[in-house]
């Protein structure tokens, strides 16, 4: 059923009674306990709860004037409880546990202060690996509020210099919204919604909803904050004041960004509420999101629209397999709106009294109230009128066969050439799984098309594929499983099973096949062989693998292990006491997921 919207200019007054949620939440957290971890004013490049691919943003990203090496200070008294170094993620990260039950995290750092940096380097050489995760005791590195602990940087999965800062509940390890702790952040700008999306849940699965998008228009002539509750700053409506919706169960999602003074970066709202006829139907509050549940963002947003149009449509309804705890005040339909409201009516039929369910075709008042961390508020209001259409949708196509998969239940599929199982937490809503195979002459299996990439899967599962041709003995350990989502391809090493099939861990629907991978990583030196590097600070290599990824790397200077670090495709060694003045031979090795190894030898003088 296509959603058809008719614009009817209808004027009405609408009032919503709502709390200032940010004020309520602040009363639960200590104010003025934590200081700004930098010595410059806080301007945000990102805030808590922002939608990111596969996760919610778990802290605030503080701008560092577009450069690295700003001094970073302990936000409060405590002790350094953990230091982690990794290629992606937080890069160089440091954790401080505080006596009041909270832990702060400082991420994407460049270097730590000398005594900490020396300790970390000793641990790296002891373990002979750069990526370390070190737990510390309260007596190792106690710190005072304001004490310098590091310098800001751009390490890990960072794309520009900034400091990622988190405040976590020490006991649960759940990140909390740092803006609720009284940090000195100036924000007088309310959220700015741009679109409202309507979903017709005719087939009782989000993935088969017909949807229509309407632009939001600001009602500047109705800006009367003194007459509205809680100083509403912005009033919006749809493209007119009334829309006609199909009868049945309708979901609502919004495309919205928040902003702050002094920064042009888009941010996340704090709370969003959906009202129908003055009754709260659903509330979303972006606070206290654990790392164990952050991937449920793929159930919270319109995942298909994100994949196709790169928009974050955030939905007020909770899917059956969505275990996020950000929802409250959900109606009996889990945030979906029932159009129309049905009621019992007594009728006389053929002289007999009968009770019948009759649709109530009446206008409903809808309001969406969006608030940021500082209580700045915007509101979208419109009328929704149910309409009974006579052209029902054909529903999802059954061509080619399908298998019913259900949320909150185990599901599996197997035929002569492919097999996988999903546990009860993998799907967010019921789906009709479709499978198709296509010949790929150059590969060692058919292309196996598993539904499509627009339906998300929560976590990794084992996909097992049978080769369709004999694999030579010398290639049996060189098989990669290749994935194509319709836009890009990537591969991962596949392991042979006892019955000759090949297995890899994947977490997406899409197209998969087996191919051979005998090509080692390509190492490109940023230095010429025999160079005089007496004035250089480091040695750098670029390493890329054509089929899978670099699984491991190592560097040996004159036969002894040295600490190489990786950032994206760059691998570098910063000169230290392990490289004295003189002539040296460096051997750098990189190995991919199929044990293809490349070695690069470099002679240089320092």
Secondary structure, DSSP 8 states (H G I E B T S, - for coil): --------------------HHHHHHTTS-SSSS--SSSS---EEE-TT-EETTEE--SEEEE-TT-S--EEE-SSSEEEEEEEE-SSTTSEEEEEE-TTSEEEEEEEEEEE-HHHHHHHHHHHHHHT-S--EEE--TTTSEE-TT-EEEEEB--SS-SSSEEEEEEEETTT--EE-GGGGT---------EEEEEEEEE-TTS-GGG-EEEEEE-EE-GGG--GGGSTT---EEEE-SSSEEEEESEEEEEEEEEEEEETTEEEEE--SEEEEEETTEEEEEEE---B-TTTGGGHHHHB-HHHHHHH----EESS--TT---S-EES--TTTT-EEESEEEEEEEEETTEEEEEEEEE--EEEEEEEEE-TT--EEEEEEEEEEE--S-----S--TT--EEE-TTS-EEEE-SSEEEEE-TTS-SS-EEE-EEEE--TTSSS-EEEES-TTSEEEEEEEEEEE-SS---GGGTT-EEEEEE-SS-EEEEE-EE-TTSEEEEEEEE-EEEEEEE-----EEEESS-TTEE-TT-SEEEEEEE-SSS-EEEEEEEETTEEE--EEETTEEEEE--TTS-SSEEEEEEEEEETT--EEEEEEEEE-
